[in-house]
Amino acid sequence: MKSKPINIKLLPNYYKKISLGLLALSIILIAVNKIFTLPLEKEIIREIGKIGVLVTLLM
């Protein structure tokens, strides 16, 4: 049986899509926090946004 080779070149594209999605999500979270008052503490949302941006830049 011949196995189908995995296309390794597609892997960075998946990482790029995931990282752009995370970046957009974290920026939207920070923007919504600035515009509206969320029931969560602002420090928690700020930390989640920072972590999201840092993970995105790491990818």
N, CA, C, O and CB atoms as a CASP TS submission, in Angstrom:
PFRMAT TS
TARGET T0000
AUTHOR 0000-0000-0000
METHOD Language model
MODEL 1
PARENT N/A
ATOM      1  N   MET     1       0.820  -1.182   0.000  1.00  0.00           N
ATOM      2  CA  MET     1       0.000   0.000   0.000  1.00  0.00           C
ATOM      3  C   MET     1       0.866   1.248   0.000  1.00  0.00           C
ATOM      4  O   MET     1       1.811   1.375   0.778  1.00  0.00           O
ATOM      5  CB  MET     1      -0.934  -0.004   1.192  1.00  0.00           C
ATOM      6  N   LYS     2       0.531   2.132  -0.860  1.00  0.00           N
ATOM      7  CA  LYS     2       1.262   3.399  -0.897  1.00  0.00           C
ATOM      8  C   LYS     2       0.497   4.424  -0.070  1.00  0.00           C
ATOM      9  O   LYS     2      -0.714   4.597  -0.209  1.00  0.00           O
ATOM     10  CB  LYS     2       1.458   3.900  -2.367  1.00  0.00           C
ATOM     11  N   SER     3       1.229   5.078   0.773  1.00  0.00           N
ATOM     12  CA  SER     3       0.577   6.117   1.581  1.00  0.00           C
ATOM     13  C   SER     3       0.637   7.452   0.848  1.00  0.00           C
ATOM     14  O   SER     3       1.564   7.730   0.087  1.00  0.00           O
ATOM     15  CB  SER     3       1.248   6.234   2.980  1.00  0.00           C
ATOM     16  N   LYS     4      -0.348   8.240   1.097  1.00  0.00           N
ATOM     17  CA  LYS     4      -0.431   9.552   0.466  1.00  0.00           C
ATOM     18  C   LYS     4       0.521  10.502   1.189  1.00  0.00           C
ATOM     19  O   LYS     4       0.433  10.631   2.410  1.00  0.00           O
ATOM     20  CB  LYS     4      -1.895  10.099   0.490  1.00  0.00           C
ATOM     21  N   PRO     5       1.426  11.169   0.476  1.00  0.00           N
ATOM     22  CA  PRO     5       2.369  12.078   1.157  1.00  0.00           C
ATOM     23  C   PRO     5       1.646  13.317   1.696  1.00  0.00           C
ATOM     24  O   PRO     5       0.721  13.846   1.080  1.00  0.00           O
ATOM     25  CB  PRO     5       3.501  12.508   0.189  1.00  0.00           C
ATOM     26  N   ILE     6       2.094  13.741   2.835  1.00  0.00           N
ATOM     27  CA  ILE     6       1.520  14.934   3.458  1.00  0.00           C
ATOM     28  C   ILE     6       2.201  16.161   2.863  1.00  0.00           C
ATOM     29  O   ILE     6       3.427  16.221   2.776  1.00  0.00           O
ATOM     30  CB  ILE     6       1.685  14.899   5.018  1.00  0.00           C
ATOM     31  N   ASN     7       1.412  17.119   2.464  1.00  0.00           N
ATOM     32  CA  ASN     7       1.962  18.336   1.893  1.00  0.00           C
ATOM     33  C   ASN     7       2.382  19.259   3.037  1.00  0.00           C
ATOM     34  O   ASN     7       1.550  19.928   3.651  1.00  0.00           O
ATOM     35  CB  ASN     7       0.928  19.033   0.952  1.00  0.00           C
ATOM     36  N   ILE     8       3.666  19.284   3.307  1.00  0.00           N
ATOM     37  CA  ILE     8       4.189  20.051   4.439  1.00  0.00           C
ATOM     38  C   ILE     8       4.147  21.550   4.150  1.00  0.00           C
ATOM     39  O   ILE     8       4.150  22.355   5.082  1.00  0.00           O
ATOM     40  CB  ILE     8       5.627  19.615   4.762  1.00  0.00           C
ATOM     41  N   LYS     9       4.110  21.930   2.903  1.00  0.00           N
ATOM     42  CA  LYS     9       4.098  23.356   2.572  1.00  0.00           C
ATOM     43  C   LYS     9       2.802  24.035   3.001  1.00  0.00           C
ATOM     44  O   LYS     9       2.766  25.257   3.145  1.00  0.00           O
ATOM     45  CB  LYS     9       4.306  23.546   1.079  1.00  0.00           C
ATOM     46  N   LEU    10       1.737  23.262   3.207  1.00  0.00           N
ATOM     47  CA  LEU    10       0.465  23.856   3.607  1.00  0.00           C
ATOM     48  C   LEU    10       0.437  24.223   5.083  1.00  0.00           C
ATOM     49  O   LEU    10      -0.379  25.045   5.499  1.00  0.00           O
ATOM     50  CB  LEU    10      -0.667  22.907   3.298  1.00  0.00           C
ATOM     51  N   LEU    11       1.307  23.630   5.872  1.00  0.00           N
ATOM     52  CA  LEU    11       1.292  23.859   7.311  1.00  0.00           C
ATOM     53  C   LEU    11       1.483  25.329   7.691  1.00  0.00           C
ATOM     54  O   LEU    11       0.730  25.824   8.530  1.00  0.00           O
ATOM     55  CB  LEU    11       2.363  23.032   7.961  1.00  0.00           C
ATOM     56  N   PRO    12       2.450  26.049   7.118  1.00  0.00           N
ATOM     57  CA  PRO    12       2.574  27.475   7.469  1.00  0.00           C
ATOM     58  C   PRO    12       1.338  28.295   7.103  1.00  0.00           C
ATOM     59  O   PRO    12       1.030  29.279   7.775  1.00  0.00           O
ATOM     60  CB  PRO    12       3.785  28.068   6.781  1.00  0.00           C
ATOM     61  N   ASN    13       0.627  27.898   6.043  1.00  0.00           N
ATOM     62  CA  ASN    13      -0.593  28.627   5.686  1.00  0.00           C
ATOM     63  C   ASN    13      -1.658  28.469   6.762  1.00  0.00           C
ATOM     64  O   ASN    13      -2.374  29.418   7.081  1.00  0.00           O
ATOM     65  CB  ASN    13      -1.134  28.139   4.336  1.00  0.00           C
ATOM     66  N   TYR    14      -1.759  27.263   7.322  1.00  0.00           N
ATOM     67  CA  TYR    14      -2.714  27.049   8.410  1.00  0.00           C
ATOM     68  C   TYR    14      -2.336  27.889   9.618  1.00  0.00           C
ATOM     69  O   TYR    14      -3.203  28.501  10.242  1.00  0.00           O
ATOM     70  CB  TYR    14      -2.777  25.561   8.796  1.00  0.00           C
ATOM     71  N   TYR    15      -1.056  27.926   9.955  1.00  0.00           N
ATOM     72  CA  TYR    15      -0.602  28.738  11.084  1.00  0.00           C
ATOM     73  C   TYR    15      -0.906  30.209  10.846  1.00  0.00           C
ATOM     74  O   TYR    15      -1.301  30.928  11.765  1.00  0.00           O
ATOM     75  CB  TYR    15       0.901  28.540  11.322  1.00  0.00           C
ATOM     76  N   LYS    16      -0.720  30.653   9.608  1.00  0.00           N
ATOM     77  CA  LYS    16      -0.967  32.055   9.293  1.00  0.00           C
ATOM     78  C   LYS    16      -2.451  32.387   9.454  1.00  0.00           C
ATOM     79  O   LYS    16      -2.801  33.438   9.992  1.00  0.00           O
ATOM     80  CB  LYS    16      -0.497  32.376   7.862  1.00  0.00           C
ATOM     81  N   LYS    17      -3.317  31.493   8.987  1.00  0.00           N
ATOM     82  CA  LYS    17      -4.756  31.732   9.117  1.00  0.00           C
ATOM     83  C   LYS    17      -5.186  31.732  10.576  1.00  0.00           C
ATOM     84  O   LYS    17      -5.980  32.574  10.997  1.00  0.00           O
ATOM     85  CB  LYS    17      -5.544  30.676   8.341  1.00  0.00           C
ATOM     86  N   ILE    18      -4.662  30.790  11.343  1.00  0.00           N
ATOM     87  CA  ILE    18      -5.016  30.717  12.759  1.00  0.00           C
ATOM     88  C   ILE    18      -4.516  31.955  13.495  1.00  0.00           C
ATOM     89  O   ILE    18      -5.231  32.520  14.322  1.00  0.00           O
ATOM     90  CB  ILE    18      -4.436  29.442  13.400  1.00  0.00           C
ATOM     91  N   SER    19      -3.291  32.375  13.194  1.00  0.00           N
ATOM     92  CA  SER    19      -2.738  33.534  13.899  1.00  0.00           C
ATOM     93  C   SER    19      -3.477  34.820  13.525  1.00  0.00           C
ATOM     94  O   SER    19      -3.681  35.682  14.379  1.00  0.00           O
ATOM     95  CB  SER    19      -1.242  33.682  13.588  1.00  0.00           C
ATOM     96  N   LEU    20      -3.876  34.957  12.273  1.00  0.00           N
ATOM     97  CA  LEU    20      -4.645  36.147  11.892  1.00  0.00           C
ATOM     98  C   LEU    20      -6.013  36.154  12.563  1.00  0.00           C
ATOM     99  O   LEU    20      -6.511  37.210  12.952  1.00  0.00           O
ATOM    100  CB  LEU    20      -4.809  36.215  10.366  1.00  0.00           C
ATOM    101  N   GLY    21      -6.616  34.988  12.697  1.00  0.00           N
ATOM    102  CA  GLY    21      -7.893  34.890  13.400  1.00  0.00           C
ATOM    103  C   GLY    21      -7.762  35.254  14.865  1.00  0.00           C
ATOM    104  O   GLY    21      -8.602  35.970  15.411  1.00  0.00           O
ATOM    105  N   LEU    22      -6.704  34.759  15.507  1.00  0.00           N
ATOM    106  CA  LEU    22      -6.466  35.096  16.913  1.00  0.00           C
ATOM    107  C   LEU    22      -6.179  36.578  17.091  1.00  0.00           C
ATOM    108  O   LEU    22      -6.636  37.194  18.053  1.00  0.00           O
ATOM    109  CB  LEU    22      -5.308  34.275  17.468  1.00  0.00           C
ATOM    110  N   LEU    23      -5.420  37.149  16.161  1.00  0.00           N
ATOM    111  CA  LEU    23      -5.115  38.574  16.237  1.00  0.00           C
ATOM    112  C   LEU    23      -6.390  39.403  16.104  1.00  0.00           C
ATOM    113  O   LEU    23      -6.605  40.349  16.861  1.00  0.00           O
ATOM    114  CB  LEU    23      -4.106  38.969  15.146  1.00  0.00           C
ATOM    115  N   ALA    24      -7.227  39.043  15.143  1.00  0.00           N
ATOM    116  CA  ALA    24      -8.482  39.774  14.958  1.00  0.00           C
ATOM    117  C   ALA    24      -9.380  39.637  16.183  1.00  0.00           C
ATOM    118  O   ALA    24     -10.001  40.609  16.615  1.00  0.00           O
ATOM    119  CB  ALA    24      -9.216  39.270  13.708  1.00  0.00           C
ATOM    120  N   LEU    25      -9.447  38.433  16.739  1.00  0.00           N
ATOM    121  CA  LEU    25     -10.282  38.209  17.914  1.00  0.00           C
ATOM    122  C   LEU    25      -9.796  39.000  19.115  1.00  0.00           C
ATOM    123  O   LEU    25     -10.601  39.573  19.848  1.00  0.00           O
ATOM    124  CB  LEU    25     -10.321  36.737  18.252  1.00  0.00           C
ATOM    125  N   SER    26      -8.486  39.036  19.323  1.00  0.00           N
ATOM    126  CA  SER    26      -7.970  39.776  20.476  1.00  0.00           C
ATOM    127  C   SER    26      -8.119  41.286  20.289  1.00  0.00           C
ATOM    128  O   SER    26      -8.380  42.001  21.257  1.00  0.00           O
ATOM    129  CB  SER    26      -6.500  39.424  20.712  1.00  0.00           C
ATOM    130  N   ILE    27      -7.959  41.777  19.064  1.00  0.00           N
ATOM    131  CA  ILE    27      -8.148  43.211  18.809  1.00  0.00           C
ATOM    132  C   ILE    27      -9.616  43.598  18.991  1.00  0.00           C
ATOM    133  O   ILE    27      -9.919  44.656  19.541  1.00  0.00           O
ATOM    134  CB  ILE    27      -7.671  43.579  17.380  1.00  0.00           C
ATOM    135  N   ILE    28     -10.520  42.743  18.530  1.00  0.00           N
ATOM    136  CA  ILE    28     -11.950  43.013  18.713  1.00  0.00           C
ATOM    137  C   ILE    28     -12.301  43.012  20.194  1.00  0.00           C
ATOM    138  O   ILE    28     -13.088  43.841  20.649  1.00  0.00           O
ATOM    139  CB  ILE    28     -12.805  41.971  17.961  1.00  0.00           C
ATOM    140  N   LEU    29     -11.717  42.079  20.948  1.00  0.00           N
ATOM    141  CA  LEU    29     -11.974  42.021  22.389  1.00  0.00           C
ATOM    142  C   LEU    29     -11.502  43.290  23.083  1.00  0.00           C
ATOM    143  O   LEU    29     -12.201  43.821  23.946  1.00  0.00           O
ATOM    144  CB  LEU    29     -11.287  40.801  23.007  1.00  0.00           C
ATOM    145  N   ILE    30     -10.328  43.779  22.717  1.00  0.00           N
ATOM    146  CA  ILE    30      -9.809  45.012  23.313  1.00  0.00           C
ATOM    147  C   ILE    30     -10.666  46.210  22.903  1.00  0.00           C
ATOM    148  O   ILE    30     -10.953  47.077  23.729  1.00  0.00           O
ATOM    149  CB  ILE    30      -8.341  45.238  22.896  1.00  0.00           C
ATOM    150  N   ALA    31     -11.076  46.263  21.628  1.00  0.00           N
ATOM    151  CA  ALA    31     -11.894  47.382  21.156  1.00  0.00           C
ATOM    152  C   ALA    31     -13.258  47.404  21.838  1.00  0.00           C
ATOM    153  O   ALA    31     -13.750  48.466  22.220  1.00  0.00           O
ATOM    154  CB  ALA    31     -12.072  47.304  19.640  1.00  0.00           C
ATOM    155  N   VAL    32     -13.864  46.235  21.988  1.00  0.00           N
ATOM    156  CA  VAL    32     -15.166  46.173  22.659  1.00  0.00           C
ATOM    157  C   VAL    32     -15.022  46.580  24.118  1.00  0.00           C
ATOM    158  O   VAL    32     -15.912  47.218  24.682  1.00  0.00           O
ATOM    159  CB  VAL    32     -15.772  44.754  22.554  1.00  0.00           C
ATOM    160  N   ASN    33     -13.907  46.212  24.724  1.00  0.00           N
ATOM    161  CA  ASN    33     -13.664  46.600  26.115  1.00  0.00           C
ATOM    162  C   ASN    33     -13.532  48.118  26.244  1.00  0.00           C
ATOM    163  O   ASN    33     -13.987  48.697  27.229  1.00  0.00           O
ATOM    164  CB  ASN    33     -12.398  45.910  26.650  1.00  0.00           C
ATOM    165  N   LYS    34     -12.913  48.761  25.258  1.00  0.00           N
ATOM    166  CA  LYS    34     -12.752  50.222  25.304  1.00  0.00           C
ATOM    167  C   LYS    34     -14.088  50.938  25.083  1.00  0.00           C
ATOM    168  O   LYS    34     -14.374  51.943  25.734  1.00  0.00           O
ATOM    169  CB  LYS    34     -11.731  50.679  24.245  1.00  0.00           C
ATOM    170  N   ILE    35     -14.902  50.415  24.162  1.00  0.00           N
ATOM    171  CA  ILE    35     -16.149  51.088  23.809  1.00  0.00           C
ATOM    172  C   ILE    35     -17.239  50.844  24.856  1.00  0.00           C
ATOM    173  O   ILE    35     -17.858  51.786  25.351  1.00  0.00           O
ATOM    174  CB  ILE    35     -16.628  50.618  22.438  1.00  0.00           C
ATOM    175  N   PHE    36     -17.464  49.580  25.184  1.00  0.00           N
ATOM    176  CA  PHE    36     -18.537  49.217  26.114  1.00  0.00           C
ATOM    177  C   PHE    36     -17.940  48.784  27.443  1.00  0.00           C
ATOM    178  O   PHE    36     -16.779  48.384  27.521  1.00  0.00           O
ATOM    179  CB  PHE    36     -19.423  48.089  25.526  1.00  0.00           C
ATOM    180  N   THR    37     -18.737  48.869  28.459  1.00  0.00           N
ATOM    181  CA  THR    37     -18.296  48.344  29.754  1.00  0.00           C
ATOM    182  C   THR    37     -18.756  46.902  29.835  1.00  0.00           C
ATOM    183  O   THR    37     -19.954  46.621  29.845  1.00  0.00           O
ATOM    184  CB  THR    37     -18.859  49.193  30.956  1.00  0.00           C
ATOM    185  N   LEU    38     -17.819  46.009  29.893  1.00  0.00           N
ATOM    186  CA  LEU    38     -18.153  44.602  30.021  1.00  0.00           C
ATOM    187  C   LEU    38     -18.244  44.244  31.497  1.00  0.00           C
ATOM    188  O   LEU    38     -17.606  44.886  32.331  1.00  0.00           O
ATOM    189  CB  LEU    38     -17.110  43.716  29.299  1.00  0.00           C
ATOM    190  N   PRO    39     -19.023  43.234  31.825  1.00  0.00           N
ATOM    191  CA  PRO    39     -19.153  42.872  33.236  1.00  0.00           C
ATOM    192  C   PRO    39     -17.864  42.309  33.837  1.00  0.00           C
ATOM    193  O   PRO    39     -17.738  42.232  35.060  1.00  0.00           O
ATOM    194  CB  PRO    39     -20.260  41.866  33.397  1.00  0.00           C
ATOM    195  N   LEU    40     -16.919  41.920  33.004  1.00  0.00           N
ATOM    196  CA  LEU    40     -15.641  41.421  33.513  1.00  0.00           C
ATOM    197  C   LEU    40     -14.751  42.592  33.903  1.00  0.00           C
ATOM    198  O   LEU    40     -14.963  43.724  33.467  1.00  0.00           O
ATOM    199  CB  LEU    40     -14.936  40.531  32.459  1.00  0.00           C
ATOM    200  N   GLU    41     -13.782  42.312  34.706  1.00  0.00           N
ATOM    201  CA  GLU    41     -12.848  43.365  35.088  1.00  0.00           C
ATOM    202  C   GLU    41     -11.993  43.754  33.888  1.00  0.00           C
ATOM    203  O   GLU    41     -11.656  42.915  33.053  1.00  0.00           O
ATOM    204  CB  GLU    41     -11.956  42.909  36.267  1.00  0.00           C
ATOM    205  N   LYS    42     -11.651  45.019  33.814  1.00  0.00           N
ATOM    206  CA  LYS    42     -10.878  45.500  32.672  1.00  0.00           C
ATOM    207  C   LYS    42      -9.474  44.914  32.656  1.00  0.00           C
ATOM    208  O   LYS    42      -8.900  44.719  31.585  1.00  0.00           O
ATOM    209  CB  LYS    42     -10.804  47.016  32.690  1.00  0.00           C
ATOM    210  N   GLU    43      -8.916  44.633  33.820  1.00  0.00           N
ATOM    211  CA  GLU    43      -7.566  44.069  33.873  1.00  0.00           C
ATOM    212  C   GLU    43      -7.536  42.671  33.268  1.00  0.00           C
ATOM    213  O   GLU    43      -6.583  42.305  32.581  1.00  0.00           O
ATOM    214  CB  GLU    43      -7.059  44.028  35.320  1.00  0.00           C
ATOM    215  N   ILE    44      -8.579  41.896  33.527  1.00  0.00           N
ATOM    216  CA  ILE    44      -8.631  40.534  32.993  1.00  0.00           C
ATOM    217  C   ILE    44      -8.711  40.570  31.475  1.00  0.00           C
ATOM    218  O   ILE    44      -8.011  39.816  30.798  1.00  0.00           O
ATOM    219  CB  ILE    44      -9.834  39.762  33.575  1.00  0.00           C
ATOM    220  N   ILE    45      -9.554  41.435  30.937  1.00  0.00           N
ATOM    221  CA  ILE    45      -9.697  41.527  29.483  1.00  0.00           C
ATOM    222  C   ILE    45      -8.421  42.063  28.853  1.00  0.00           C
ATOM    223  O   ILE    45      -8.036  41.625  27.768  1.00  0.00           O
ATOM    224  CB  ILE    45     -10.890  42.422  29.111  1.00  0.00           C
ATOM    225  N   ARG    46      -7.768  42.996  29.509  1.00  0.00           N
ATOM    226  CA  ARG    46      -6.514  43.532  28.997  1.00  0.00           C
ATOM    227  C   ARG    46      -5.449  42.434  28.935  1.00  0.00           C
ATOM    228  O   ARG    46      -4.700  42.353  27.961  1.00  0.00           O
ATOM    229  CB  ARG    46      -6.030  44.702  29.876  1.00  0.00           C
ATOM    230  N   GLU    47      -5.379  41.598  29.960  1.00  0.00           N
ATOM    231  CA  GLU    47      -4.403  40.502  29.980  1.00  0.00           C
ATOM    232  C   GLU    47      -4.717  39.457  28.914  1.00  0.00           C
ATOM    233  O   GLU    47      -3.808  38.946  28.259  1.00  0.00           O
ATOM    234  CB  GLU    47      -4.371  39.843  31.362  1.00  0.00           C
ATOM    235  N   ILE    48      -6.000  39.135  28.737  1.00  0.00           N
ATOM    236  CA  ILE    48      -6.388  38.181  27.697  1.00  0.00           C
ATOM    237  C   ILE    48      -6.024  38.734  26.327  1.00  0.00           C
ATOM    238  O   ILE    48      -5.545  37.990  25.471  1.00  0.00           O
ATOM    239  CB  ILE    48      -7.900  37.871  27.770  1.00  0.00           C
ATOM    240  N   GLY    49      -6.242  40.019  26.104  1.00  0.00           N
ATOM    241  CA  GLY    49      -5.875  40.644  24.831  1.00  0.00           C
ATOM    242  C   GLY    49      -4.381  40.619  24.593  1.00  0.00           C
ATOM    243  O   GLY    49      -3.934  40.340  23.480  1.00  0.00           O
ATOM    244  N   LYS    50      -3.598  40.909  25.632  1.00  0.00           N
ATOM    245  CA  LYS    50      -2.137  40.872  25.495  1.00  0.00           C
ATOM    246  C   LYS    50      -1.654  39.469  25.175  1.00  0.00           C
ATOM    247  O   LYS    50      -0.795  39.283  24.313  1.00  0.00           O
ATOM    248  CB  LYS    50      -1.462  41.377  26.774  1.00  0.00           C
ATOM    249  N   ILE    51      -2.206  38.481  25.869  1.00  0.00           N
ATOM    250  CA  ILE    51      -1.802  37.098  25.623  1.00  0.00           C
ATOM    251  C   ILE    51      -2.180  36.680  24.205  1.00  0.00           C
ATOM    252  O   ILE    51      -1.405  35.998  23.533  1.00  0.00           O
ATOM    253  CB  ILE    51      -2.451  36.150  26.652  1.00  0.00           C
ATOM    254  N   GLY    52      -3.362  37.083  23.746  1.00  0.00           N
ATOM    255  CA  GLY    52      -3.782  36.757  22.382  1.00  0.00           C
ATOM    256  C   GLY    52      -2.857  37.358  21.339  1.00  0.00           C
ATOM    257  O   GLY    52      -2.498  36.693  20.368  1.00  0.00           O
ATOM    258  N   VAL    53      -2.470  38.609  21.532  1.00  0.00           N
ATOM    259  CA  VAL    53      -1.565  39.260  20.580  1.00  0.00           C
ATOM    260  C   VAL    53      -0.189  38.597  20.609  1.00  0.00           C
ATOM    261  O   VAL    53       0.412  38.381  19.557  1.00  0.00           O
ATOM    262  CB  VAL    53      -1.438  40.768  20.896  1.00  0.00           C
ATOM    263  N   LEU    54       0.312  38.275  21.792  1.00  0.00           N
ATOM    264  CA  LEU    54       1.629  37.643  21.893  1.00  0.00           C
ATOM    265  C   LEU    54       1.643  36.247  21.279  1.00  0.00           C
ATOM    266  O   LEU    54       2.610  35.874  20.615  1.00  0.00           O
ATOM    267  CB  LEU    54       2.060  37.566  23.348  1.00  0.00           C
ATOM    268  N   VAL    55       0.584  35.477  21.493  1.00  0.00           N
ATOM    269  CA  VAL    55       0.509  34.144  20.879  1.00  0.00           C
ATOM    270  C   VAL    55       0.434  34.268  19.369  1.00  0.00           C
ATOM    271  O   VAL    55       1.032  33.472  18.645  1.00  0.00           O
ATOM    272  CB  VAL    55      -0.712  33.358  21.412  1.00  0.00           C
ATOM    273  N   THR    56      -0.297  35.262  18.893  1.00  0.00           N
ATOM    274  CA  THR    56      -0.399  35.477  17.447  1.00  0.00           C
ATOM    275  C   THR    56       0.956  35.830  16.852  1.00  0.00           C
ATOM    276  O   THR    56       1.325  35.308  15.799  1.00  0.00           O
ATOM    277  CB  THR    56      -1.411  36.585  17.139  1.00  0.00           C
ATOM    278  N   LEU    57       1.694  36.703  17.509  1.00  0.00           N
ATOM    279  CA  LEU    57       3.010  37.073  16.997  1.00  0.00           C
ATOM    280  C   LEU    57       3.987  35.904  17.077  1.00  0.00           C
ATOM    281  O   LEU    57       4.915  35.813  16.273  1.00  0.00           O
ATOM    282  CB  LEU    57       3.561  38.268  17.772  1.00  0.00           C
ATOM    283  N   LEU    58       3.780  35.015  18.039  1.00  0.00           N
ATOM    284  CA  LEU    58       4.636  33.847  18.164  1.00  0.00           C
ATOM    285  C   LEU    58       4.423  32.878  17.013  1.00  0.00           C
ATOM    286  O   LEU    58       5.364  32.227  16.559  1.00  0.00           O
ATOM    287  CB  LEU    58       4.383  33.149  19.485  1.00  0.00           C
ATOM    288  N   MET    59       3.184  32.783  16.542  1.00  0.00           N
ATOM    289  CA  MET    59       2.889  31.874  15.439  1.00  0.00           C
ATOM    290  C   MET    59       3.440  32.441  14.155  1.00  0.00           C
ATOM    291  O   MET    59       3.299  31.826  13.098  1.00  0.00           O
ATOM    292  CB  MET    59       1.380  31.626  15.313  1.00  0.00           C
TER
END
